[in-house]
């Protein structure tokens, strides 16, 4: 068996979230929805394997956070673990954002539920509170911000990218600010037609020593034309939409490629792009997790290349080859 290579995709699933554990850097932590009713964290010494599953939270049998648990994302903030996710009572139009806070420094331990967070209109962010998914966190110049995908009004089904300051990892400071239009370019729309609606979701922060960006997914997640766009911070105030520049071309596309995150190899020498893609070209949400190397330009911008083909072999991330031969995860 050749342990120097691996084959994509590495697992079934969607909306991958993975980080190197800052408290135990010899492992990765993958945070994934478990049957849309729970949240699991997988521990692995490899970026090419999810590893061992640990269910850390289960939804109640009924109520506003009992169903459709989507896109959980794990963060280590102020020496505490937080998991941001969206959930509903079973009706998509009731999706809001919640956050789990760990009771100790163990990411596999017990969590306390907070929310829903104030992702709506008005000075309180709840007049009314409005549909939201895919929340992530931006740390910039000593200030923390929440970034998410939300509807512009109740029951609108029209998704934009929003940002707001945070008082703490569990409290948003209203009002929310819409970062940009969702249909500046035809490629952002669910179909490349002037009458088709735009759709922006799954924001993910990319930061280098020279720039801060938000990589987002756009188009129709159920189609092969799903892809990544990019907003670059060009001004001083991230709460000012004029401070963000949307690149005129998509930065990554393939067969339904979306919902990215970025993580270093085990030895810290390489940067890897983790995302989901489609198994086939049929309409639907049968998706899998892909990992492939990426680069950073001289200007600090992400360079994703092209999506690897399912079934193709790649060299393992640097620092993983020997570990892969010796460890089960």
C-alpha positions in Angstrom: 0.0 0.0 0.0 1.4 3.4 -1.0 1.0 5.7 2.0 2.5 8.7 0.2 -0.7 9.5 -1.7 -4.4 9.7 -1.1 -7.6 9.9 -3.1 -10.3 12.5 -3.2 -13.0 12.8 -2.0 -12.0 11.8 1.5 -15.5 11.5 3.0 -19.2 11.9 2.4 -20.8 15.1 3.7 -21.1 18.8 3.2 -20.1 22.1 4.8 -16.8 20.9 6.2 -15.1 22.8 9.0 -11.7 21.8 10.2 -9.0 23.4 12.3 -5.7 22.4 13.8 -6.4 22.0 17.6 -4.4 24.9 19.2 -4.5 23.0 22.5 -3.3 19.7 21.0 -1.5 20.6 17.7 -0.9 17.0 16.8 -4.5 16.7 15.7 -7.2 18.2 13.5 -10.7 18.8 14.6 -13.5 18.4 12.1 -16.9 19.8 13.0 -19.8 18.4 11.1 -23.6 18.1 11.3 -24.7 14.7 12.3 -27.9 13.7 10.5 -29.2 17.3 10.8 -30.1 16.6 14.5 -26.7 16.7 16.2 -23.2 18.1 16.0 -20.1 15.9 15.9 -16.4 16.7 16.2 -14.0 14.2 14.6 -10.4 14.0 15.8 -7.7 13.0 13.4 -3.9 13.2 13.0 -4.5 13.5 9.2 -6.0 16.1 7.0 -7.0 13.3 4.6 -9.2 11.4 7.1 -12.0 12.6 9.3 -10.9 10.2 12.0 -12.8 9.3 15.2 -16.3 10.8 15.7 -17.5 12.4 19.0 -21.0 13.7 19.2 -20.8 16.8 21.4 -24.4 18.1 21.2 -27.8 16.7 20.3 -30.9 18.7 19.3 -33.9 18.5 21.6 -37.0 16.6 20.3 -39.0 19.8 19.6 -38.7 23.5 19.5 -36.9 26.2 17.5 -33.5 24.4 17.5 -34.7 20.8 17.1 -34.3 20.3 13.3 -32.2 21.1 10.3 -28.9 21.6 12.2 -26.7 23.0 9.4 -23.1 23.9 8.8 -21.6 23.9 12.4 -18.3 25.8 12.6 -15.8 25.4 15.5 -13.7 28.3 16.8 -11.3 28.7 19.8 -11.9 32.2 21.1 -10.6 33.6 24.4 -9.5 30.1 25.5 -13.0 28.7 25.1 -14.5 26.6 22.3 -17.5 27.9 20.4 -19.6 26.2 17.7 -21.7 28.4 15.5 -24.6 26.7 13.6 -28.0 27.3 12.2 -31.1 25.4 13.2 -34.9 25.5 12.9 -38.1 23.9 14.1 -38.3 21.9 10.9 -39.3 24.8 8.6 -36.5 26.3 6.7 -38.0 29.8 6.9 -37.4 29.7 10.7 -33.6 29.1 10.5 -31.6 31.2 12.9 -28.1 31.1 14.3 -27.1 29.6 17.6 -23.8 29.1 19.3 -22.5 26.4 21.7 -20.0 27.4 24.4 -17.8 24.8 25.9 -17.8 24.4 29.7 -14.1 23.8 29.8 -11.0 23.6 27.5 -11.9 20.2 26.1 -13.5 20.6 22.6 -15.1 17.1 23.1 -16.7 18.0 26.4 -20.0 19.5 27.4 -21.4 22.7 25.8 -24.0 25.3 26.7 -26.4 26.6 24.1 -26.8 30.3 23.4 -29.2 32.0 21.0 -30.7 32.7 18.7 -28.3 35.4 17.9 -29.6 38.8 16.8 -29.2 38.6 13.0 -32.3 40.7 12.1 -33.3 44.3 11.7 -33.8 47.1 14.1 -31.5 48.5 16.8 -31.9 45.3 18.8 -31.3 43.0 15.7 -34.6 41.3 16.5 -37.2 43.7 15.1 -37.7 41.2 13.6 -35.0 38.6 13.9 -34.4 37.2 10.4 -33.3 34.0 8.8 -29.5 33.3 9.0 -27.0 30.5 8.3 -23.3 29.9 7.9 -22.0 32.2 10.5 -18.2 32.7 10.9 -16.0 35.0 12.9 -13.6 37.7 11.7 -10.9 39.0 14.1 -9.4 42.3 12.9 -7.3 44.9 14.7 -8.5 43.8 18.1 -12.2 43.8 17.2 -14.3 40.7 16.5 -17.1 40.6 13.9 -19.8 38.0 12.9 -20.2 37.3 9.2 -23.1 35.3 7.9 -25.6 34.7 5.1 -29.1 36.0 5.7 -32.3 36.9 4.1 -33.1 40.6 3.5 -36.5 40.2 5.0 -38.7 37.5 6.6 -39.7 34.8 4.1 -37.9 36.5 1.3 -35.6 33.5 0.4 -33.1 36.1 -0.9 -29.6 35.5 0.6 -27.0 38.2 1.1 -23.8 38.4 3.1 -24.0 40.4 6.4 -21.6 41.6 9.0 -21.9 43.0 12.5 -19.6 43.7 15.4 -19.6 41.4 18.4 -19.5 42.3 22.1 -18.5 38.7 22.9 -18.5 35.3 21.1 -22.2 34.9 22.0 -23.5 38.5 21.4 -23.8 40.4 18.2 -23.9 44.2 18.2 -26.8 45.4 15.9 -27.4 46.7 13.4 -26.4 44.3 10.8 -24.7 45.6 7.6 -25.2 44.1 4.2 -21.7 43.7 2.7 -22.7 43.7 -1.0 -25.3 42.9 -3.6 -25.7 39.2 -4.3 -26.1 39.7 -8.1 -23.4 42.1 -9.2 -22.3 39.5 -11.7 -24.2 36.8 -13.6 -22.0 34.0 -12.2 -23.3 34.8 -8.7 -26.9 34.0 -9.7 -28.5 30.6 -9.5 -28.5 30.7 -13.3 -26.4 33.0 -15.4 -29.4 35.0 -16.5 -30.4 38.6 -15.8 -33.8 37.5 -14.4 -32.3 34.9 -12.1 -31.8 35.8 -8.4 -28.4 36.1 -6.8 -27.4 33.9 -3.9 -24.4 34.5 -1.6 -23.7 32.2 1.3 -21.0 30.3 3.3 -18.6 33.2 4.0 -15.2 32.2 5.2 -12.4 34.5 6.3 -9.0 34.3 4.6 -6.2 36.4 6.1 -2.6 36.7 5.2 0.1 39.1 6.3 -1.0 41.5 3.5 -4.7 41.3 3.2 -8.1 40.2 4.6 -10.7 38.5 2.4 -14.0 36.8 2.6 -14.4 33.8 0.4 -18.0 33.0 -0.2 -20.1 30.5 -2.1 -22.6 31.6 -4.7 -25.1 30.3 -7.3 -27.2 27.3 -6.7 -25.8 24.8 -4.2 -27.8 22.0 -5.8 -26.2 22.5 -9.2 -22.7 21.8 -10.6 -22.3 25.5 -11.2 -21.9 26.3 -7.5 -18.6 28.2 -7.1 -16.5 30.6 -4.9 -16.4 34.4 -5.1 -14.1 36.7 -3.2 -14.5 40.0 -1.3 -11.3 41.9 -0.4 -11.0 44.4 2.4 -9.6 47.5 0.7 -10.8 50.1 3.3 -10.3 50.7 7.0 -13.8 49.9 8.3 -15.1 46.4 7.7 -18.6 47.6 8.7 -18.6 49.9 5.7 -19.6 48.1 2.5 -17.5 50.6 0.5 -14.5 49.0 2.3 -15.0 45.7 0.4 -14.2 45.0 -3.2 -15.8 42.1 -4.9 -13.6 40.4 -7.5 -15.2 40.4 -11.0 -14.5 36.7 -11.6 -15.0 33.6 -9.5 -11.9 32.4 -7.7 -12.7 28.6 -7.7 -15.2 26.5 -9.6 -15.7 22.9 -10.6 -18.4 20.4 -9.9 -20.5 22.1 -7.2 -17.5 23.3 -5.3 -18.3 25.4 -2.2 -18.3 26.0 1.5 -14.5 26.3 2.0 -12.1 26.4 4.8 -8.3 26.7 4.9 -5.9 24.9 7.1 -2.1 24.2 7.3 -0.5 20.8 6.9 0.7 19.0 10.0 4.2 20.4 9.6 2.9 23.9 8.9 4.7 24.1 5.5 1.6 23.9 3.2 -1.8 25.5 3.0 -4.7 23.3 2.1 -8.2 24.1 0.8 -11.0 22.0 2.2 -14.5 22.2 0.6 -17.4 20.1 -0.6 -18.2 19.1 -4.1 -20.8 17.1 -5.9 -20.6 13.3 -6.6 -22.2 13.7 -10.0 -23.7 16.4 -12.3 -27.3 15.8 -11.3 -29.3 18.4 -9.5 -29.3 17.7 -5.8 -27.3 17.8 -2.6 -25.3 14.5 -2.7 -21.9 15.9 -1.8 -18.5 14.9 -0.5 -15.5 16.5 1.2 -12.4 17.3 -0.9 -9.0 18.5 0.2 -6.3 19.9 -2.1 -3.3 22.2 -1.8 -3.5 25.9 -2.4 -1.1 28.8 -2.7 -0.9 32.4 -1.6 0.2 35.1 -4.1 2.9 37.7 -3.5 0.1 40.1 -2.7 -1.3 37.8 -0.1 -4.3 36.6 -2.1 -5.6 33.0 -2.1 -4.8 31.0 -5.2 -7.0 27.9 -5.4 -6.2 26.5 -8.8 -8.8 24.1 -10.3 -10.9 21.5 -8.6 -9.3 18.0 -8.5 -11.2 15.2 -10.2 -13.0 12.7 -7.9 -10.9 9.5 -7.9 -7.6 11.3 -8.6 -4.5 10.7 -6.4 -2.6 13.5 -4.7 0.5 13.5 -2.6 -0.4 13.6 1.1 0.0 16.9 3.0 3.6 17.5 4.1 4.3 15.9 7.5 1.6 13.3 7.1 3.2 10.5 5.1 4.9 8.8 8.0 2.0 9.4 10.4 -0.4 7.8 7.9 1.6 4.5 7.9 1.6 4.3 11.7 -1.6 5.8 13.1 -5.2 4.7 12.6 -6.5 8.4 12.4 
